[in-house]
């Protein structure tokens, strides 16, 4: 999915209009099933948490189609008579702080203009008091035309507008009609902008470094691993980093991080290629700034995890992790955690215990990952205590 979307995505403009957190309704035109892939990839790069799609009720009639749409966080809705159950599910998703995507035309549009808009999106937005962000997708019907099974050679442009202005107090029907008219006018203008193009295809579609930092902050679990779905979503960012940041060492370093975290879910051959690429990207970043703590941290992790025959060196890992710890900002305990894990793997429990207890002492409680790191430290300290007790028991016996 990620490779396909990045390959066809020519440009994205205005993505900063999508809030990073909190509930939001995304309203867009709809020309192709490929719109789902584009919207999901962009929203997942911009935000954490589920992205829900309103989908016609008929898509849930058959078992295979129902399973597919449920996996894609689709909410069934009767396009002619939206029921109370659908409204409750949408409201629940919004209360949880998620994004809900609604195609205002209600179905794929095969014409050149816009079909009449459905009013449900605006009624839902007003009742739940959430922002509505308009988006225009241009070219998706050329990438995946109606009836096609595979994407064609074409490109897509996405233009995001600012949140719609909330109408003044008044009768509900008038307010809904006002929002609908405003959305229609805005999306029509965004479509014209996207169709005209602006020659910006070679530029990154959004702040890729911030997007990676945001995703990694939220998807890595207490053991430093990521789930399958999160790995797939990070794949979109990795492909974007490769396309739009091939000569930027800062972006290259972020790509190395993503490659390192997603490598365990690749085949052996792809893991070997990824390992080599990670080192090359990090060494390029290190030449530009030898004291960069993140570069040294990633290189330290690389030397820890890669076997000796493939270039991993314990001495290099120690050197890079110590450099990372010396220059990292206060409260960032990632290098110390890596040092503790390496000490444990080599049986140096005293060194590992010192590092873990120091992490608990200096870790920043305001850091989003503080609680996960604290639990990880306590788990490792528990394993050390258990090993020491077993050793003493064997000595007494």
N, C-alpha and C positions, 0 to 999 in steps of 0.2 A: 504494500500500500504506500509506504513512505517513498520508495524509489519512484513509483508511478506519479504521485502527486508532485514531487519536486521536479521531475522531468518535464511535466506539462505546465507547471506554475511559472508564468512569465514574470508577473509582478504582483505585489500586494501593496496597497497604499491606504494609509489611515488606520492601520491596525491598533494604534495607540488609543483609539476611541473605545475599544473593547475593554471594560474594567478587568483588572487582574483578579480581583476577588469580589465576592458578593453576588447576589442574584441578578440575572439580566436576561431579557428576551431578545433574541436575534431574529430580525425579520429580513427575508431575502426573496429575490426572484427565484424561479425554479425552471431549469431547462433540461436537466439530465440527472440520472441517478448518481453521476459522478460528483454532483454538488455535495452529497453526503460525505464523500472522502475528503474533499477540499475543506469543508467546514469543520469536520472533526479534527483534521490535522492542524489547522490554524488555531482553533480554539484550545486544543490540547497543548500547543506550543505556548500559547498566551496565558492559559489558566490551568489550575489544578482542579481535580474533581470531575464528576461525570458531565457529559454534554448530551442532553436529551433532545430527541427529534419527534415532532408530531408526524404521525404516519397514518394513512388511510386505514380504516377498520378492516377492509377486505384483505389487507396484507397479512392479517393474523388468522385467516380462515383455514389455511393449510398448515400441517405440522412443520414442514421444513421451512416454509416462509416465516411462520410464527417464531421458530427457534432462532432464525437468522436475525429477525428484527428485534427480538428481545436481547440478543447479544449486543446489538448496536444501541441499546438504551432508547428504543422507540416507544412512544406512547400512542396507543391506538385511539383514533378519533373518527367519529362519523362526520364526514365533510359537510353534509347537508343539515344535520341536527346534532351538534356536539352535546354529549350527555354530561350529567353532573359528575359521573365517575371520572371522565377524562379531565374535567376542570379540577377536581380534587387532586389527581395525580400531578398535574402541572403545578398547582399551588404548592403541593408538598415538595416537589423538586426545587422550586424557587425558595421556599422557606429554608431548605437545606443549603442555600447559597450557590446553587448550580445555575448553569446556562441552559436555556431552552430555545431551540431553533424552530422557527415556524416559517414555512413557505407560504407567503400571503396569498398566492394564486390558488392554493389548494391542490394543484396538480401540475404536472409538467406542461409547460407552454411550448407549443411547436410554432407559434407565430413570432412576428417581429416586435409586437408591442407587449403590453402587460395585460393580463386577464383581470377581471374584477377581483378585488381583494376581499378576503374573508375578515369578518369583524372580530372574531374570537380572540386574536392576539392582543388587540387594543383593550377589549373588555377585561381580559386577564391582567394586563399590565396595570390598568387603573385600579382594579380591585386589590391587587397585591402590592401596589405602590412600588414598582420596579422600573428601572430604565429600559428603554427600547432602542436598540442600535440597528440602523438599517445597513444592509450590505447588498452590493450588486456583484453578480458573478457573470463574467462575459467569456464565452467560448467553450463552456462545458458541454454544450450540445454538439460541438464539433469533435471534442475529445471522445465522448461516448454518446453517439446518436441513439435515438430510440430504436430498440431492436438489436443493437450491437452488443456483442459479448465481450469484446476486447477493446481497450482504448486505441484511438487512432492518433496519427501524428498531427497534433495541433496544440495550441497553447491556450492558457486561461489567464485572465486578469481579474483580480479582485479589488474592489474599491469599497472601503468602509467609511460611512458617514458618522458625524457626531450624534449622540443620543437625541431622539426627537424631543422637541419642547413639549412639556406637559400642558394640555389645554387648560384654560381658565375654568373655575368652578361653574357648574351649570347642569342642565339635564344630562343624564348619562348618555342617551342616544346622540345628543349633539356633540358631546366630548369624544365619543367613539368615532363619529363621522369626521370630526376635525382631525383626529390623529390619523385616520385612514387616508384622508386627503393629503395630509402633510407627508405621510410615508410614501404615497404614490408619486408625489412630486419629487421627493428627494431621491428615491430609487431610480426614477426615470432619468434624473440628472446624473446620478452615479453611473448608470449604464452608458450614457453618452460619453462620460469621462473615460470609462474603461474601454469603450469601443474606439475612441480617438487615440488612446495610448499616449505615452509621454517620453518614450525612449529610455526609461529607467530600468530596463530588464536586467542590466548587469549589476545592479545594486542589491544588497541584502533586502529582503522584503520587510524585515523588522529587526529589532535589536537581538541578534542571535545569542550574544554572550549572556545578556540578562535572561533570555528565555531558557537557556541551558541551566544557569544558576538556579532559577526558580523551579524548574522541573526536578533537578537533582536534589534540591533541598526538601522536596516533598515525596519522592518516590523511593529513596533508599531506606531500607528497614534497619532495625537495631543491629543486625549482623552484617550490615554493609552490602546487602544484596538487593536486587530489584525484581519485581514480579514480571511475568510474561507479558501482560498487557502494557505495563509501563515501559518494558523494553521495546515493544513495538512502537509506542508513541515517541520514545526517544529516537527511534530510527529515523523519523521524519526530520528531527533536528540535526541528526548526524549527516543525513544526506544534504540538508540545507547548508550546513557548515562546509561541506566539501564543495558544493557548487558555488556558493557566494563568498567563501572566505579562503580560497586556495592560496592566496599570497599574504594573508594576515596572520602573524604568529599568535596573536591573542585568540583569534577564532580557532586557529589550529590547535592550541592547547585545550580549548574546550572540546574540540572534536576528539582529542586523545582521551579525555576523561570519559566521554560517552562511549567511545570504542572499548575502553577498558571495562566499563560496567556491563556492557551488552555482550562482550566477547564470550563469557561462559555459556551463552545460549546459542552460540554458533557451532558449526561443524569444526572438526580438527583443522582442516585446511584453511578455513576462514579465520580461525583463531590465530594460526601462525601468521597469516597475512596481516591481521589486525595488530598482533604484537609488534611486528616490524614497523608498521605504520605509526603506532603509538610512540615508539622510541624516536623515529625520525622527526615527528611533529614536536616532541618535547625537546629534542636536542636543538632544533631550530629556534624554539622559544628561549632556551637556556643561553644560546649564543647572543641573543638580543639583550637578555637581562639575567645574568648569572645568579643574582640574589632573589629572583622571583620565588616567593614561598610556594605558590601553587605548582609551578614547574618542578621544583625540587621534590615536592610531595608526590606528584604523579610519577616522577622518575624513581623515587624511593619505592613506591608501591610496585612499579614495574619490575625492578630488580628483586623485590621480595617474591613475586609471584611467578616469574619466568624461570624455568630450569636453567642450570648452569650451562648445559650444552647449547642452549639457545641464546646465551648472552647474559643471563641474570647473575649478578654478583652481590654477595652479602656486603662486602666492603663498600661497594657503590651505594647500596641501599642505605647503609648507616650514614655515609657522608651526605647524601641528598636529604635524608630525613632530619639530620641534625641541622643542616642549612635551612630547611623549611621551618623547623622549630625556632631557630634563632631570629628569623625575619618575619614570622607570621604575626598577625595582629593579636592583641591580648584577648584571651578567652577562646581562641581557635585551637582546639586540642587534637585535630586530625593527625598531625605528625606524631604526637605523643602516643596516640592510640595505635598507629602503625608500628612504632618502636616497641610498645608493649606486646603486640601480637607477634612480632618477629622474635622477641625474647622468649615468649612462651613456646613458640614452635621449635626453638633451639634448646629448650629445657632450662633456661636461665630464669627460674621463677622469682628470684629475689629482685632482679632488674625489672621484670614484668610487673611485680607487685608495687615497686616504687613508682613506676610510670603511671600505673592505674590510679594509685592513691593521689598522685600529683594532679591527674586529670580531674578527679573529683574535687580537688582543692581549688583549681584555677578556672574550671569551665564556666562559661558565661551563662547564667540562668536565663537570660533574655534571648539566647540563641534558640532558633526554632527547633533545633535538633538536640537541645540540652537533655531532655527527658530520655530520649532514645539512647544517647551516649551514656547517661548515668546508669541506665539498666544494663547496658552492655558491659560497663566497668564492673558492676556488682556481680554479673553473671561470671565474668572471667575471674574475679577475685574469689568467688565461691568455688570455682574449679581448682584454683590454686590451693585454697584451704583444704579441700577434699583430698587433693594429691598429697599435701603435707601430712594430713592425718593418716592416710594410707601408708605413707613411708614410715611414719613413727610406729604404726601398728606392726609393720613387717619387721622393723628393727627390734621391737620388744619381743616379738614372737621368735 
